[in-house]
């Protein structure tokens, strides 16, 4: 028997050709982190997921797309370490590294 698995790329996407982009600050953070989106011409919702270093989702939030979004996320419950913030809109995924101190 042969088993076929779908391969999905893993890592940080630095390609900024997307219709939207986002930034995180402050980074490193301890209590709150601001996620700022420039979402020109984006309709629908944007999903934010915070993943730990193992890829396990520890926080999730859905936002309504608009021209500019500035969302504050409480990260005080997270342990110190490296996390990834993944933003998904339709088939576009962007990921940024976040450090909790």
N, C-alpha and C positions, 0 to 999 in steps of 0.2 A: 504494500500500500504506500501511496505517496500523499503526504500532507502538504498543502500549499498555504503559506501565510502571506498576508498583505504586508509589505514593508512600508513603514511610515518614517519619514526623516525625524531625527531627534536633534535638538540643539537650539541655538539662538539664531533667529532670523534677523539679519542686519539689512535685508533688502527693503528699502523704503519706497518701493514703487506702488505701494498700496494707496487706495483712495483716502485712507486715514492713517494717522500715526499717533503714538502716545508716548508720554514721558512720565517718569516717577521722580518724586522728590519728597522729603529729603531721602537720600540713599547714601549711607546707611540710615536706618530709621529705628525707633524704639517703641513709640506709641501709635502714631498715625502716619500714613503715607498718602500723599496726594497723587492721583492718577489724572493726568491732563491729556485729553484727546483733542486733536485737530481733525474733525470728522466732516469736512466739506463734502457735500453731495452724497452723504451716507444716510440711508433710510433704514428704519427697523431698529433692532436692538443690538447692543454690543455686550458680549458676555466676558466677564473678567473672572479668571481663576487664579488662585495662588497655590502653587505646588511646592512641596518640600523637595529636598535634594534627591529623594527616591522617586519623585514623580507622583506622589500621593497628593490629591487635592485637599487643602486644608481650609480654604475660604472660597466662596463663590458669590458673584453679584451680577445682576443684569441691569443694563442701563439703556435708556432710550437715546438713540443717536440724534445728534444735533450738530450745529457748526462747531461749537466749543463745549466741551464737557470737562468740568473740574470736580472730581469725586474724591472725598476723603474716606479712607478705609482704616478702620481700627485694627491694628496689628499687635496690640499689647498682649494678646493671649498667645502669641507665637513665641516659641523658644528661640534663643539666639542661634543664628546660623544663616545659611544661604538658601534663598527661595527663588522661584521663578514666577513672574506675573505673566500670564498668557491671556491675550485678548483675541476674541473670535468674533468676526462679523461675516455672516454667510460662509463663504469658503476661504476667507482671508484670516490667517492666524499670524500674530506677532507675539514674540516672547522677549521679556527683559529680565535681567538678573536683579534681585533685591537682597540686601543684607539687613538682617535684624540684629541690633547690638544690645 
